[in-house]
Amino acid sequence: MKVPVGIIGSGNIGSDLMIKILQHSERLALVAMVGIDPTSDGLARAESLGVPTTSLGIQGFTQMPEFDKVRIVFDATYAAAHIVHDGILKKSEKLLIDLTPAAIGPYVVPVVNLDQHLGARNINMVTCGGQATIPMVAAVARVAKVHYAEIVASIASLSAGPGTRANIDEFTETTARAIEQVGGASKGKAIIILNPAEPPLIMRDTVFCLSEFNSEQTIADSIDAMIASVQQYVPGYRLKQKVQFERIPASDPVFLPGIGEFSGLKTSIFLEVEGAAHYLPSYAGNLDIMTSAAMATAEWISERRAFA
């Protein structure tokens, strides 16, 4: 039997997630779509597809006949709203998958650390930049200690909705912390760029890792294996060009704030994330990787955890 799920947030992310679940999930059944704008395209499309809806937000959700059936709730709103939603849903024993940067629950990047948090009540999906880049940091860190990792996420301005724009500070802070806690770097830094180019450009991500020395081939192989793992749920996730390496000798170290002098290996990884265009344009890989990772997380947990 499919696990009944609900989505809070009828904007771009919630709507894309809705289409993914309805058309591509063999384990999840969408039984509630929740919004606050009765004229939103997400609610209108949900109704046309036979999904029960409410435009009264979290309060309306708790009054829906479907509320008690729901076992997993995806929150696709924004950080401040999720804090309220978490407080209201805390007693319901539902699993919350948080697509905002609120970070109430543990950070999860499914291919990296989902197995560590299968029993968590609230799971945070970090950010779009985190989902795209943290697997690469982790791929390097599992074969060579990473002292510093810096990521630059460049997304089309048109793919950054009001929720993303309102949470820019949370994006950089949450992503940097997750680079350390999930990716395994001693120190992490995140930068986001909203690119206004026309036509809109596909999401691009650059990852710089400063690590201890190891075989360049060993690191490249680890990166390739991780990319294949991410492609299980994000087929448009790929290297833009060959991984680059630079050796920094002890005779000419660089200085890292908070770390000190560093000598070792610099690994530069250049990524492109093309969306599946289920609801959003294909250039919006930043949103697609979030919804794809969230759905994969729910599906993998439903395989390992009993939902009464």
N, C-alpha and C positions, 0 to 999 in steps of 0.2 A: 504494500500500500504506500502511496505517496504521502509525504509529511506535509500537513497544511501549514502554509506560511502567509504572512501579511507584509505589506510594504507601507511604511510611513514616508510620505513625500511623493508628490505627483509631478515633480519637475523632470528635467532631462535624465538625471541618474535613476530616479525611481521608475520612470517610464521605460527606459532601456532595460532595466532589470526585469520589469514586468514582461516585456516581450521575450526576453531570454528564457525566463521560467516557463511561460506559456508554450513556447515553441520548441524549446531545446532541452528542458529538464525531464529526466525520467524518474526523478526521486522526489521532486517538490511539486506541490499543488497550490497555486495562488488562490486564496479564498477571500482576501480583503485588500483593497487599495485605499489608502487614507491620504487626504489632502486638506488644504485650507482654502483653496480657491475653486469655487464651484464651476468656474469657466475654464479651468486648466485643460489642456489637451490630454494630459495623462489621465485625468478622471473620465473625460469624455471617451477616450479610447478604451479604458477599462470597462466602462459600461457597455460599449459596443461589442466587447469581447465576452460579455457575460460575467465579469468579475464584480462582486458586491463592492460598493464604494460608500464613502462618507466624505463630505467636505467640511466636517466639524472637528478636524484634527484629532488629537489623542483622546479627547473626551468623547467624541463621536465614535471612535474606534472601540472604546471600552463598552459602549452601549450596543454595538452591532451583535446580532445573533451569532455571527461567525467568530467573535472574539474568543470564546472559550475553546473553540476548535484549534485555533492557531497555536503552533508549537515553536515556530521560529519567526521573529520579527526583524525585518531589515529596516534600519533607520537611514533614510536618504535625505535628511533635512540639513541642518547645520549644527555646529557644536553646542551653542547655547540651548537650542531646542532639545538636543539629545539628553542633556542633563535633566531636563524636566521629564522627558519620556522615560528615562531610566528610573527616576524616582517613582513614577506612577506604575510602571510595569514590574517593579522589583518583587512584589509579592505574588506575581502570577506564575512564576516558575517557567516562564518562556525564555528561550535563548534569544538574546539580542545580538545582531550583527550590525555594528556601527560603521557606517560609511562616511561619518563626519570626523573631524580631527579632535573630538572631545576627549578621547583616550581615557575613558573611565575603566575599561577592561584592558586586558593585556594586548599588546600589539601582535598581530598575526599576519604573516606573509605565508600563504598556504604551503608552498613548496619548501619553505625553510623551517618553520617551527609549529605548524598546526598540531602535530602529534603531542606537543607539550601542553596544549590547552584544550583538549577535547572535552573536559568537564567544566570549562568556564561558563559563567552565566551571561557575561557580556564580553563580546570580542570586538576589538577595534581593528579596522582594516587599514590603519595608518593613513596614507594619502595616495593619490595617483602616482606621484613621483616616487613614493616609497615602494609601492607595489612593483614599479618598473625597475628600480635601481637596487633595492636591497638584495634581491637574489644574486646580483653580480658581486656586491660586496661580500656576501656570504660565500659565494663560489671561490673568491680569492682567499677569504679567511679560513676556509676549511683545509687549505693546503699551505698557507703561509700567514703568520700573525700579521694582522693589519693594524698599524699604529694610527693611521689617519685615512678617512674616506670623505670625499667631497662629491656631491652630485649636483648637476645642473639640469633641471627639467624645463624644457621649452615647449609650450603648448600654444595652439592657435587661440587668439583672443576670443574668437567666436565660440570656442568650446568652454570658456570660463564663465559660468553662470553667476548669479548673485550670491549663491552660497560659497562658491570658490573665492570670489572677490572679497567677501566679508570675512573670510578665514585665512587670508594670506599669512598673517603672523603665526597663526596656529599651524598652518601648513609647514612653514620652515622649522618651527620648534619641534613639532611632532615628528617630522621626517628625520631631523637630526638625531633626536633621541632614539628613534627606531633603528637608525643606521648603527648605533652603538649596541642597543639591547638585543636586536634581532640579527643585524648584519655581522656583528662581532668585531667592529672597529673600536679601538680605544677612544677615538675622538671622531665625531661626525659633523658635517656641515651640509646644509641644503640651500639651494638657490632655485627660485622659480622665475621664469620669464614668460610673460604673456606677449606673444608675437602677433602684431596686427597685420601681417602680410596678407595680401590678396592675390591669387586665391589662397585660402588657409592652408598652412603647412601641417603635415602629419606630425604627431608628437615625436620629439627627439630628446634623448637623454644622454648625458655624458657622465661617466663615473671615473673618478680618479682615486686610486688606492695606493698608499705608501705602505709597503709591507717589508717583512724580512725577506732575504734572498731565498729563492727556490728556483727550480727549473722553469723556464718560461713555457716550455711545452706542457709541464704539469699544470700550471695555472691556466693556460689556454684550454686544455682538455677539460678542466673543472668548469670553466666558463661555458664551453660548448654543451656539456652535460646539463648544466643548470638551465640554459636556454631551451633545450629540448623539453625539460620538465615544465617550464612556464608555458611552452607552446601547446601543452596538453589542454589548456583552457583559454589561452590567448594565441591563436594561430598567427596573428600578425605581429608577434614579438620577435625581433630579429636584430642581429648585428648589422650596423650600417657599413662598417668597414672592419678590416682585420684589427685585432687587439694589438695595441702598441706597448712596448716595454722600454724603460730607460733605467739604467743602473746608476745609482748615486753612490759614489765611493766614499769610504771613511775619510779619505784625504780631502774631500770637498763636500762636507755634509750641508744639508739645509736645516734651517731652524723652524720648528713647528711650535706655535703658541700652546702652552700647556703641556707640551711633550718634551721640548728641547731639541738638541741636535739630532738629526736623523740621517742615517745612511742605509741604503737598502734598495728595493726595487719599486719603481713607479709603474703602475699598470693603468693604462688609459683605455676605457671601453666606450664605444659609441653605438648607441641603440636607436632603433626606430620602432614605434608601436603604432601599427595600423589597426583601426577599429573594424569590427565585423559588420558595421552598418545595419544592425538589427533595428534600431530606432534612430540612432544618431548618425551623422555623416562619418565616413571612414576616417577622416582626418582627426576625429575626436578620440584618438587612442587613449588619451588620459582618462576619459570617462569610461571607455569600454574596458580597460584593464581593471578598474575598480569594481564594476558590476560583475565582470567575469570572475574575478577573484572572490567576491562575496558569494556568488552562486556556487562556485567550486567548494568554498569552505563549508557552506550549508550542506551540500551534497555529501561531501566526505565525512562530515560529522554525523549525518543521518545514517551512514553506513556502519558507524562504529558505536553509536549511542542510541539507546532505546528511548523512543518518544511515546509515552503512554497516551 
